[in-house]
Amino acid sequence: MAGVSTHVLNITTGRPIGGMHIELYDVSTSPPTLLTDNRSNADGRTDKMMLTPDATKVGTYELRFHVNEVFKAPDALSEVATVRFSIFDPAQHYHVPMLCSPWFFSTYRGS
């Protein structure tokens, strides 16, 4: 299955984060084009793919995770955690999870 998917986990508790606002932008345009605007469900995943297989093309994209809307920490590191990544083969699936807390975020290419 091709396309782009994601999920978010609270690194402090190890639990999924529901209700996080997540956007996907095509950053090859100026200004960047908003492609998808989602919220994570109770399992930390989005109910719909961030980018469907038929819409996936070679290019540079940016996922924006609105982390402090969830944590509401006055001393948070970032309001929005941004992950910029490239799609080289639109036939592949790109799963980009986010592990975060108010003071930390990390990602990797999942399966």
N, CA, C and O of each residue as an XYZ file, in Angstrom:
444
protein
N       0.840     -1.183      0.000
C       0.000      0.000      0.000
C       0.879      1.238      0.000
O       1.788      1.343      0.823
N       0.636      2.159     -0.884
C       1.372      3.410     -0.971
C       0.682      4.469     -0.118
O      -0.296      4.176      0.570
N       1.183      5.683     -0.163
C       0.582      6.794      0.557
C       1.395      7.184      1.778
O       2.487      6.666      2.011
N       0.839      8.110      2.556
C       1.490      8.625      3.760
C       0.536      8.471      4.935
O      -0.627      8.866      4.862
N       1.042      7.892      6.017
C       0.265      7.756      7.250
C       1.136      8.180      8.424
O       2.349      8.345      8.287
N       0.501      8.354      9.578
C       1.231      8.758     10.777
C       0.474      8.287     12.015
O      -0.684      7.877     11.934
N       1.132      8.354     13.132
C       0.474      8.220     14.425
C       1.313      8.972     15.449
O       2.493      9.237     15.214
N       0.704      9.321     16.594
C       1.415     10.095     17.624
C       1.318      9.385     18.965
O       0.263      8.885     19.357
N       2.456      9.358     19.658
C       2.539      8.743     20.981
C       3.146      9.726     21.972
O       4.053     10.488     21.636
N       2.636      9.697     23.192
C       3.195     10.477     24.285
C       4.396      9.698     24.817
O       4.226      8.620     25.385
N       5.582     10.219     24.644
C       6.806      9.513     25.029
C       6.905      9.361     26.553
O       7.586      8.457     27.037
N       6.241     10.224     27.301
C       6.279     10.158     28.766
C       5.443      9.010     29.303
O       5.850      8.325     30.241
N       4.265      8.797     28.707
C       3.352      7.767     29.201
C       3.355      6.508     28.346
O       2.908      5.451     28.791
N       3.856      6.617     27.121
C       3.819      5.487     26.196
C       2.447      5.258     25.590
O       2.211      4.225     24.964
N       1.551      6.195     25.767
C       0.172      6.067     25.300
C      -0.052      6.883     24.024
O       0.645      7.868     23.783
N      -1.023      6.470     23.211
C      -1.385      7.260     22.032
C      -1.935      8.624     22.442
O      -2.472      8.790     23.537
N      -1.793      9.588     21.549
C      -2.345     10.919     21.781
C      -3.522     11.121     20.830
O      -3.350     11.149     19.611
N      -4.692     11.258     21.387
C      -5.888     11.541     20.600
C      -6.133     13.031     20.529
O      -5.804     13.769     21.457
N      -6.709     13.469     19.430
C      -7.108     14.866     19.289
C      -6.022     15.810     18.818
O      -6.246     17.020     18.786
N      -4.839     15.301     18.447
C      -3.775     16.196     17.987
C      -4.054     16.646     16.553
O      -4.378     15.838     15.682
N      -3.923     17.929     16.337
C      -4.084     18.524     15.012
C      -2.814     18.228     14.205
O      -1.706     18.536     14.644
N      -2.986     17.628     13.019
C      -1.858     17.246     12.166
C      -2.156     17.726     10.745
O      -3.232     17.470     10.205
N      -1.195     18.421     10.152
C      -1.346     18.911      8.783
C      -0.243     18.323      7.911
O       0.852     18.034      8.392
N      -0.540     18.150      6.634
C       0.462     17.734      5.651
C       0.515     18.794      4.558
O      -0.504     19.159      3.971
N       1.738     19.284      4.298
C       1.969     20.300      3.279
C       2.885     19.770      2.188
O       3.789     18.978      2.454
N       2.647     20.207      0.974
C       3.579     20.034     -0.135
C       4.456     21.273     -0.112
O       3.979     22.370     -0.401
N       5.740     21.117      0.228
C       6.624     22.276      0.363
C       7.407     22.570     -0.910
O       8.315     23.402     -0.904
N       7.061     21.892     -1.998
C       7.706     22.208     -3.268
C       7.045     23.415     -3.938
O       7.529     23.912     -4.955
N       5.940     23.877     -3.361
C       5.268     25.065     -3.872
C       5.587     26.252     -2.966
O       5.993     26.072     -1.818
N       5.401     27.463     -3.485
C       5.657     28.661     -2.686
C       4.429     29.563     -2.770
O       4.133     30.098     -3.838
N       3.719     29.738     -1.679
C       3.918     29.143     -0.359
C       3.543     27.661     -0.372
O       2.914     27.184     -1.317
N       3.934     26.929      0.684
C       3.573     25.509      0.760
C       2.059     25.309      0.654
O       1.273     26.124      1.138
N       1.675     24.213      0.014
C       0.262     23.897     -0.196
C      -0.226     22.917      0.862
O       0.342     21.837      1.020
N      -1.272     23.289      1.582
C      -1.887     22.385      2.553
C      -2.627     21.291      1.795
O      -3.532     21.574      1.009
N      -2.239     20.038      2.035
C      -2.863     18.897      1.363
C      -3.897     18.202      2.231
O      -4.945     17.780      1.744
N      -3.597     18.084      3.525
C      -4.471     17.353      4.446
C      -4.448     18.032      5.805
O      -3.406     18.493      6.272
N      -5.609     18.082      6.422
C      -5.758     18.662      7.759
C      -6.568     17.645      8.567
O      -7.757     17.457      8.313
N      -5.930     16.996      9.530
C      -6.537     15.899     10.281
C      -6.378     16.081     11.776
O      -5.669     16.978     12.232
N      -7.039     15.229     12.532
C      -6.816     15.086     13.984
C      -6.622     13.613     14.263
O      -7.248     12.757     13.637
N      -5.746     13.328     15.213
C      -5.529     11.928     15.595
C      -6.728     11.421     16.392
O      -7.388     12.177     17.104
N      -6.989     10.125     16.255
C      -8.093      9.504     16.995
C      -7.573      8.970     18.337
O      -6.420      9.214     18.692
N      -8.394      8.263     19.064
C      -8.017      7.757     20.391
C      -6.833      6.800     20.340
O      -6.144      6.611     21.342
N      -6.592      6.192     19.175
C      -5.458      5.288     18.994
C      -4.202      6.042     18.548
O      -3.163      5.425     18.311
N      -4.288      7.366     18.434
C      -3.147      8.180     18.016
C      -2.954      8.215     16.509
O      -1.996      8.815     16.020
N      -3.846      7.584     15.775
C      -3.757      7.539     14.308
C      -4.804      8.463     13.698
O      -5.733      8.899     14.378
N      -4.647      8.752     12.429
C      -5.687      9.518     11.745
C      -6.659      8.526     11.100
O      -6.262      7.452     10.647
N      -7.920      8.903     11.068
C      -8.928      8.008     10.492
C      -8.745      7.859      8.981
O      -9.091      6.826      8.408
N      -8.208      8.879      8.349
C      -7.911      8.832      6.916
C      -6.407      8.989      6.738
O      -5.737      9.596      7.573
N      -5.881      8.440      5.647
C      -4.452      8.597      5.351
C      -4.139     10.083      5.172
O      -4.987     10.856      4.725
N      -2.936     10.463      5.518
C      -2.512     11.840      5.313
C      -2.392     12.142      3.824
O      -2.656     13.263      3.388
N      -1.994     11.143      3.048
C      -1.921     11.276      1.594
C      -2.287      9.926      0.993
O      -1.636      8.919      1.273
N      -3.313      9.905      0.180
C      -3.778      8.648     -0.409
C      -2.801      8.158     -1.474
O      -2.038      8.954     -2.022
N      -2.815      6.871     -1.771
C      -1.897      6.336     -2.786
C      -2.005      7.039     -4.137
O      -0.988      7.300     -4.780
N      -3.225      7.345     -4.572
C      -3.386      7.980     -5.883
C      -2.912      9.435     -5.898
O      -2.628      9.967     -6.971
N      -2.821     10.089     -4.741
C      -2.351     11.473     -4.670
C      -0.852     11.567     -4.392
O      -0.286     12.659     -4.436
N      -0.207     10.444     -4.108
C       1.213     10.451     -3.744
C       2.080     10.643     -4.982
O       1.914      9.958     -5.991
N       3.014     11.597     -4.880
C       3.949     11.840     -5.975
C       5.318     12.177     -5.396
O       5.437     12.520     -4.219
N       6.338     12.076     -6.221
C       7.693     12.424     -5.811
C       7.703     13.890     -5.382
O       7.119     14.744     -6.049
N       8.365     14.171     -4.272
C       8.455     15.556     -3.818
C       8.840     15.652     -2.358
O       9.140     14.653     -1.704
N       8.826     16.879     -1.862
C       9.171     17.164     -0.468
C       7.911     17.608      0.256
O       7.156     18.454     -0.223
N       7.710     17.017      1.416
C       6.500     17.235      2.194
C       6.855     17.608      3.621
O       7.986     17.417      4.069
N       5.867     18.145      4.329
C       6.077     18.525      5.718
C       4.836     18.152      6.521
O       3.727     18.581      6.202
N       5.030     17.358      7.555
C       3.981     17.080      8.528
C       4.145     18.070      9.670
O       5.253     18.268     10.169
N       3.073     18.678     10.075
C       3.098     19.629     11.199
C       2.177     19.087     12.290
O       0.965     18.970     12.110
N       2.786     18.762     13.416
C       2.083     18.220     14.574
C       1.920     19.349     15.595
O       2.916     19.873     16.094
N       0.704     19.721     15.904
C       0.430     20.822     16.824
C       0.470     20.286     18.262
O      -0.562     20.087     18.902
N       1.688     20.061     18.740
C       1.888     19.361     20.013
C       1.413     20.154     21.226
O       0.852     19.571     22.154
N       1.622     21.457     21.238
C       1.259     22.183     22.451
C      -0.230     22.483     22.550
O      -0.697     22.922     23.601
N      -0.988     22.255     21.475
C      -2.451     22.310     21.603
C      -2.919     21.192     22.526
O      -3.933     21.331     23.210
N      -2.176     20.078     22.545
C      -2.524     18.926     23.381
C      -1.955     19.101     24.788
O      -2.677     18.961     25.775
N      -0.653     19.410     24.878
C       0.011     19.453     26.181
C      -0.269     20.737     26.960
O      -0.330     20.713     28.189
N      -0.436     21.839     26.268
C      -0.704     23.135     26.903
C       0.309     23.464     28.002
O      -0.061     23.930     29.079
N       1.577     23.218     27.720
C       2.640     23.468     28.694
C       3.233     24.862     28.470
O       3.679     25.166     27.364
N       3.247     25.711     29.501
C       3.790     27.065     29.315
C       5.292     27.069     28.995
O       5.805     28.032     28.425
N       5.979     26.004     29.359
C       7.422     25.931     29.101
C       7.752     24.943     27.985
O       8.861     24.411     27.930
N       6.791     24.700     27.096
C       6.982     23.732     26.014
C       8.111     24.161     25.086
O       8.344     25.351     24.872
N       8.799     23.178     24.544
C       9.879     23.429     23.594
C       9.346     24.050     22.311
O       9.964     24.957     21.754
N       8.204     23.564     21.843
C       7.687     24.000     20.553
C       6.173     23.962     20.535
O       5.558     23.098     21.161
N       5.578     24.890     19.826
C       4.133     24.857     19.605
C       3.786     23.785     18.579
O       2.818     23.041     18.731
N       4.607     23.729     17.526
C       4.375     22.817     16.411
C       5.671     22.075     16.104
O       6.709     22.699     15.885
N       5.612     20.756     16.089
C       6.770     19.935     15.699
C       6.627     19.636     14.204
O       5.618     19.090     13.758
N       7.649     20.003     13.449
C       7.609     19.872     11.995
C       8.566     18.781     11.543
O       9.714     18.721     11.984
N       8.080     17.926     10.660
C       8.902     16.862     10.082
C       8.874     17.028      8.567
O       7.831     16.855      7.936
N      10.024     17.363      7.988
C      10.134     17.486      6.531
C      10.744     16.202      5.997
O      11.756     15.727      6.512
N      10.130     15.643      4.967
C      10.619     14.383      4.406
C      10.378     14.377      2.904
O       9.582     15.159      2.384
N      11.073     13.490      2.221
C      10.966     13.385      0.769
C      10.381     12.044      0.374
O      10.671     11.014      0.982
N       9.559     12.078     -0.648
C       9.048     10.859     -1.264
C       9.825     10.656     -2.555
O       9.775     11.485     -3.463
N      10.544      9.543     -2.621
C      11.337      9.217     -3.801
C      10.641      8.203     -4.691
O      10.869      8.169     -5.900
N       9.789      7.376     -4.093
C       9.090      6.326     -4.828
C       7.620      6.339     -4.407
O       7.288      5.830     -3.337
N       6.732      6.913     -5.230
C       5.319      7.011     -4.837
C       4.603      5.669     -4.728
O       3.468      5.618     -4.254
N       5.243      4.587     -5.156
C       4.639      3.259     -5.018
C       4.854      2.690     -3.618
O       4.209      1.711     -3.241
N       5.760      3.299     -2.844
C       6.025      2.832     -1.477
C       5.094      3.522     -0.484
O       4.525      4.577     -0.764
N       4.955      2.892      0.687
C       4.202      3.485      1.790
C       5.176      4.242      2.688
O       6.248      3.733      3.018
N       4.805      5.448      3.078
C       5.611      6.266      3.973
C       4.825      6.455      5.263
O       3.828      7.177      5.292
N       5.284      5.798      6.336
C       4.656      5.951      7.649
C       5.612      6.768      8.497
O       6.757      6.372      8.715
N       5.133      7.924      8.979
C       5.985      8.872      9.701
C       5.377      9.116     11.078
O       4.578     10.038     11.240
N       5.743      8.301     12.080
C       5.190      8.474     13.423
C       5.884      9.605     14.184
O       7.018      9.977     13.885
N       5.174     10.132     15.168
C       5.720     11.191     16.031
C       5.667     10.712     17.479
O       4.617     10.307     17.977
N       6.814     10.768     18.139
C       6.921     10.494     19.571
C       7.177     11.847     20.220
O       8.103     12.550     19.813
N       6.382     12.233     21.219
C       6.557     13.582     21.745
C       6.122     13.729     23.192
O       5.433     12.884     23.763
N       6.555     14.835     23.746
C       6.142     15.342     25.044
C       6.198     16.867     24.884
O       6.500     17.346     23.791
N       5.922     17.632     25.922
C       6.033     19.083     25.753
C       7.472     19.548     25.468
O       7.669     20.647     24.951
N       8.476     18.723     25.800
C       9.865     19.157     25.706
C      10.711     18.299     24.783
O      11.933     18.443     24.748
N      10.071     17.402     24.033
C      10.813     16.444     23.220
C       9.955     16.003     22.050
O       8.746     15.824     22.196
N      10.579     15.824     20.879
C       9.891     15.135     19.793
C      10.910     14.436     18.918
O      12.038     14.898     18.747
N      10.484     13.309     18.370
C      11.341     12.496     17.532
C      10.458     11.747     16.548
O       9.264     11.556     16.778
N      11.064     11.330     15.457
C      10.334     10.577     14.452
C      11.258      9.566     13.802
O      12.465      9.571     14.043
N      10.702      8.719     12.993
C      11.455      7.726     12.235
C      10.571      7.292     11.082
O       9.382      7.607     11.054
N      11.142      6.578     10.137
C      10.318      6.037      9.056
C       9.844      4.668      9.494
O      10.634      3.731      9.613
N       8.569      4.564      9.727
C       7.972      3.307     10.167
C       7.601      2.428      8.985
O       7.962      2.693      7.838
N       6.878      1.389      9.303
C       6.468      0.462      8.230
C       4.957      0.413      8.130
O       4.417     -0.307      7.290
